[in-house]
């Protein structure tokens, strides 16, 4: 059996009925369904998903990992909860970057271990969530997902203590902060956040000039010093082979709106590699420093864009910065 991508309009479970509480007495086994309780789709696909990204075997993770597909608007969203057995465990929500999915956080989830209940989602058009691959018409489509998630978690008094977003996931968290969807008491960690991408001015000019184009071929460049990871990324089934220009246009519109904001009162830490050729990190850090004057910024010398998937000598430094926040 091979991994298939869920692009259909699927509602395997009703989210309000099945969302697990994060920790607390009796939370495991009566919230999000465990693998033995999942639909045929989740039994086949979530187990394969975990194996594909080299998590522990699904059999070993029973009682710890809960999978779900829930509905918001026209999208079916795949989520996984990695539950801790510690009574003092914090709650952490992870938001992946463009073209990626929750599996790309494997090293971070392993590292956090039992310190946190970790909730992941696959954004629309990514991973096992539905939608045209890697395509949206407006960033508000991502915000609908975050709004629903925060509303349900808020009702259950289970809001995250920590939010971590990589690349475009960082942009989504910045926008969520602007919309007051992130609690003031929570802390947000942005890994190589995307506001402007490398050579974004040239790209936006070309997009405007070729207004009739719907997509362009994607060139797979190295995102990490780990050659095995770069090869894995080029070959895996979830990596779309073209760049839909609707997504790029949506990001450009968001950029123009976002940088017009005044001081954002967010509790933000930024971790950025200095060898990142995906995002225009000097300009991004300047914008974040201007918009969020109290933000903390850490540079990882020589690290590339996929900070969590760099070789251990870089990853160790990234984890040490996260350790200073998630205690």
PLY file of the C-alpha trace (Angstrom):
ply
format ascii 1.0
element vertex 327
property float x
property float y
property float z
element edge 326
property int vertex1
property int vertex2
end_header
0.00 0.00 0.00
1.30 3.47 -0.86
0.53 6.91 0.48
-2.26 8.69 -1.36
-3.12 12.35 -1.13
-6.55 13.27 0.17
-7.90 15.88 -2.23
-11.54 14.88 -1.84
-14.14 16.60 0.30
-13.88 14.22 3.26
-15.35 14.51 6.73
-14.36 11.36 8.59
-15.14 12.86 11.98
-16.90 15.87 13.41
-14.21 18.00 15.04
-16.26 19.39 17.93
-17.30 15.87 18.93
-13.91 14.18 18.66
-11.22 16.72 19.49
-9.20 15.38 22.38
-8.44 17.51 25.38
-4.74 18.19 25.65
-3.69 16.32 28.75
-5.57 16.19 32.02
-7.34 13.26 33.63
-9.05 10.92 31.19
-7.99 12.79 28.06
-6.43 9.82 26.27
-8.69 7.34 24.55
-11.92 9.35 24.72
-11.18 12.31 22.51
-9.52 12.16 19.11
-9.82 8.53 18.03
-6.77 6.32 18.44
-5.55 4.31 15.47
-7.54 1.24 16.45
-10.69 3.39 16.35
-9.99 5.34 13.16
-11.78 5.15 9.84
-10.33 2.91 7.12
-8.78 5.99 5.54
-6.97 7.00 8.72
-5.97 3.44 9.52
-4.25 3.10 6.16
-2.98 6.63 5.64
-2.00 7.97 9.07
-0.02 4.82 9.90
1.78 5.07 6.57
2.28 8.78 7.14
4.09 8.12 10.42
6.23 5.40 8.85
6.99 7.58 5.82
8.49 10.29 8.04
10.28 7.70 10.20
8.39 8.27 13.42
8.29 5.34 15.80
6.10 2.51 14.54
2.35 3.19 14.87
2.06 0.14 17.14
4.55 1.72 19.56
2.68 5.04 19.43
-0.78 3.70 20.27
-2.10 5.53 23.31
0.17 8.46 22.48
-0.83 9.58 18.97
-4.39 10.41 18.01
-5.39 11.21 14.43
-8.38 13.06 13.07
-9.84 14.64 9.97
-12.11 17.60 10.64
-14.04 19.98 8.45
-13.77 23.73 8.03
-15.33 25.50 5.06
-14.54 23.48 1.94
-11.48 21.77 3.46
-10.93 18.53 5.35
-7.99 19.05 7.70
-5.75 16.22 8.89
-4.41 16.65 12.41
-2.39 14.55 14.84
-2.05 14.92 18.59
1.13 13.55 20.20
-0.02 13.22 23.78
2.27 13.38 26.82
1.79 11.29 29.96
3.22 14.04 32.18
0.63 15.91 34.28
2.63 19.15 33.94
3.09 18.93 30.16
2.56 22.14 28.20
0.56 22.42 24.97
2.31 23.20 21.69
0.82 23.80 18.23
3.07 23.34 15.17
2.35 25.00 11.79
4.44 23.78 8.84
5.72 25.72 5.81
4.73 25.85 2.15
4.95 22.51 0.29
5.61 20.75 3.63
3.34 19.04 6.17
3.33 17.92 9.79
5.83 15.14 9.04
8.57 17.72 8.55
8.48 18.41 12.29
9.50 14.83 13.10
12.83 15.77 14.72
11.24 18.54 16.80
8.38 16.29 17.96
10.90 13.62 18.95
13.01 16.21 20.75
10.10 17.67 22.71
9.27 14.14 23.80
7.02 14.06 26.85
7.51 17.73 27.74
4.54 18.79 25.61
1.28 17.65 24.15
2.02 18.46 20.51
-0.79 19.17 18.06
-0.02 19.28 14.33
-2.16 20.09 11.32
-1.65 19.73 7.59
-2.62 23.03 5.96
-5.14 22.99 3.08
-3.56 21.48 -0.03
-0.75 19.89 1.99
-0.10 16.44 3.45
-3.29 14.47 4.09
-5.55 17.54 4.11
-7.83 18.19 1.15
-7.62 20.97 -1.42
-5.76 21.74 -4.65
-2.10 20.96 -4.01
-0.16 23.89 -2.51
-2.74 26.38 -3.73
-5.00 28.96 -2.12
-6.64 32.11 -3.47
-6.17 34.15 -0.31
-4.43 33.79 3.04
-7.85 34.06 4.68
-8.32 30.39 3.70
-5.52 29.48 6.12
-6.98 31.84 8.71
-10.33 30.05 8.62
-8.53 26.89 9.69
-6.71 28.66 12.55
-9.88 30.47 13.66
-11.84 27.23 13.89
-9.01 25.49 15.71
-8.65 28.31 18.26
-12.42 28.54 18.76
-12.71 24.83 19.58
-9.62 24.77 21.79
-10.81 27.94 23.53
-14.20 26.39 24.30
-12.41 23.44 25.89
-9.99 25.76 27.75
-7.14 23.94 25.99
-5.43 26.81 24.15
-1.74 26.27 23.30
0.98 27.57 25.58
3.37 27.65 22.61
2.96 28.18 18.89
5.80 27.19 16.53
5.67 27.99 12.82
8.21 27.32 10.10
8.55 29.54 7.00
5.02 30.17 5.66
3.79 28.71 8.95
5.53 31.66 10.58
3.65 34.06 8.31
0.39 32.34 9.27
1.17 32.80 12.96
2.08 36.46 12.42
-1.27 37.00 10.73
-3.03 35.03 13.47
-1.37 37.32 16.01
-2.50 40.37 14.11
-6.07 38.99 14.23
-5.79 38.40 18.00
-6.13 34.63 17.60
-3.04 33.94 19.73
-3.51 34.34 23.50
-1.43 37.07 25.10
0.02 34.61 27.61
1.26 32.27 24.85
4.70 32.37 23.28
5.31 32.17 19.54
8.47 30.76 17.93
9.08 31.58 14.27
11.59 29.36 12.45
12.92 31.08 9.30
9.64 33.02 8.97
8.41 34.07 5.55
7.31 37.63 4.84
9.46 38.26 1.77
11.07 35.40 -0.08
14.48 35.57 -1.77
14.25 37.82 -4.85
10.57 38.42 -4.11
10.57 41.82 -5.87
11.73 40.23 -9.12
9.25 37.38 -8.71
6.30 39.71 -8.04
7.23 41.80 -11.09
7.32 38.72 -13.33
4.03 37.45 -11.88
2.41 40.78 -12.69
3.83 40.77 -16.20
2.71 37.19 -16.96
-0.74 37.62 -15.46
-2.28 34.77 -17.47
0.08 32.12 -16.08
-1.42 29.73 -13.53
1.76 27.93 -12.45
5.48 27.64 -13.10
7.83 24.63 -12.79
9.36 24.16 -9.38
13.13 23.92 -9.08
14.25 21.79 -6.14
17.17 23.54 -4.49
18.94 22.39 -1.36
17.12 23.52 1.78
19.54 21.94 4.26
23.12 20.69 4.47
21.70 17.17 4.86
21.97 15.65 1.37
19.78 12.67 2.37
16.97 15.02 3.39
17.27 17.03 0.16
16.98 13.81 -1.85
14.03 12.63 0.25
12.24 15.95 -0.33
12.72 15.80 -4.09
11.35 12.26 -4.30
8.51 12.14 -1.80
4.86 12.10 -3.01
3.69 15.16 -1.07
6.09 17.57 -2.79
4.24 19.35 -5.60
6.25 19.73 -8.80
4.91 23.18 -9.80
4.35 26.47 -8.00
0.70 27.60 -8.34
0.83 31.36 -8.91
-2.45 31.94 -7.09
-0.55 31.12 -3.89
2.25 33.56 -4.75
-0.26 36.29 -5.58
-2.08 35.66 -2.30
1.19 36.01 -0.38
2.09 39.24 -2.18
-1.29 40.76 -1.26
-0.76 39.68 2.34
2.78 41.14 2.42
1.55 44.55 1.33
-1.19 44.55 3.95
0.85 43.10 6.80
3.79 45.50 6.65
1.40 48.47 6.92
0.57 47.51 10.52
1.63 49.37 13.63
3.24 47.83 16.67
1.99 44.26 17.21
1.93 43.24 20.85
3.09 39.67 20.35
5.47 37.53 22.41
7.73 36.37 19.58
11.07 34.61 19.27
12.66 34.27 15.82
15.29 31.65 14.95
16.93 32.23 11.58
19.77 30.61 9.66
22.26 32.91 7.96
22.68 30.64 4.89
18.95 30.65 4.12
18.37 31.26 0.38
14.60 30.71 0.46
13.46 33.73 2.46
14.88 37.25 2.33
15.80 36.98 5.97
17.56 40.36 6.49
14.45 42.19 5.25
12.12 39.87 7.16
14.01 40.40 10.43
13.98 44.16 9.88
10.20 44.11 9.40
9.64 41.90 12.44
11.88 44.13 14.59
9.90 47.17 13.46
6.46 45.61 13.90
7.29 43.70 17.10
9.96 45.76 18.91
10.18 43.31 21.82
10.81 40.30 19.58
13.86 38.17 20.36
15.98 37.22 17.34
18.58 34.44 17.25
20.83 33.78 14.26
22.20 30.30 13.61
25.41 30.87 11.68
25.58 28.88 8.45
22.19 27.16 8.84
19.88 26.87 5.84
16.09 27.14 5.52
14.97 23.74 6.89
16.29 24.44 10.38
14.63 21.42 12.00
15.99 19.14 9.25
19.57 20.37 9.27
22.38 18.03 10.39
22.69 17.71 14.15
25.42 20.35 14.58
22.96 23.02 13.41
19.83 21.38 14.78
21.38 21.23 18.24
21.74 25.01 18.30
18.15 25.48 17.12
16.90 23.14 19.83
18.92 24.99 22.48
17.10 28.21 21.55
13.74 26.42 21.76
14.80 24.94 25.14
15.18 28.46 26.50
11.49 29.06 25.73
9.81 25.70 26.36
10.98 24.72 29.82
0 1
1 2
2 3
3 4
4 5
5 6
6 7
7 8
8 9
9 10
10 11
11 12
12 13
13 14
14 15
15 16
16 17
17 18
18 19
19 20
20 21
21 22
22 23
23 24
24 25
25 26
26 27
27 28
28 29
29 30
30 31
31 32
32 33
33 34
34 35
35 36
36 37
37 38
38 39
39 40
40 41
41 42
42 43
43 44
44 45
45 46
46 47
47 48
48 49
49 50
50 51
51 52
52 53
53 54
54 55
55 56
56 57
57 58
58 59
59 60
60 61
61 62
62 63
63 64
64 65
65 66
66 67
67 68
68 69
69 70
70 71
71 72
72 73
73 74
74 75
75 76
76 77
77 78
78 79
79 80
80 81
81 82
82 83
83 84
84 85
85 86
86 87
87 88
88 89
89 90
90 91
91 92
92 93
93 94
94 95
95 96
96 97
97 98
98 99
99 100
100 101
101 102
102 103
103 104
104 105
105 106
106 107
107 108
108 109
109 110
110 111
111 112
112 113
113 114
114 115
115 116
116 117
117 118
118 119
119 120
120 121
121 122
122 123
123 124
124 125
125 126
126 127
127 128
128 129
129 130
130 131
131 132
132 133
133 134
134 135
135 136
136 137
137 138
138 139
139 140
140 141
141 142
142 143
143 144
144 145
145 146
146 147
147 148
148 149
149 150
150 151
151 152
152 153
153 154
154 155
155 156
156 157
157 158
158 159
159 160
160 161
161 162
162 163
163 164
164 165
165 166
166 167
167 168
168 169
169 170
170 171
171 172
172 173
173 174
174 175
175 176
176 177
177 178
178 179
179 180
180 181
181 182
182 183
183 184
184 185
185 186
186 187
187 188
188 189
189 190
190 191
191 192
192 193
193 194
194 195
195 196
196 197
197 198
198 199
199 200
200 201
201 202
202 203
203 204
204 205
205 206
206 207
207 208
208 209
209 210
210 211
211 212
212 213
213 214
214 215
215 216
216 217
217 218
218 219
219 220
220 221
221 222
222 223
223 224
224 225
225 226
226 227
227 228
228 229
229 230
230 231
231 232
232 233
233 234
234 235
235 236
236 237
237 238
238 239
239 240
240 241
241 242
242 243
243 244
244 245
245 246
246 247
247 248
248 249
249 250
250 251
251 252
252 253
253 254
254 255
255 256
256 257
257 258
258 259
259 260
260 261
261 262
262 263
263 264
264 265
265 266
266 267
267 268
268 269
269 270
270 271
271 272
272 273
273 274
274 275
275 276
276 277
277 278
278 279
279 280
280 281
281 282
282 283
283 284
284 285
285 286
286 287
287 288
288 289
289 290
290 291
291 292
292 293
293 294
294 295
295 296
296 297
297 298
298 299
299 300
300 301
301 302
302 303
303 304
304 305
305 306
306 307
307 308
308 309
309 310
310 311
311 312
312 313
313 314
314 315
315 316
316 317
317 318
318 319
319 320
320 321
321 322
322 323
323 324
324 325
325 326
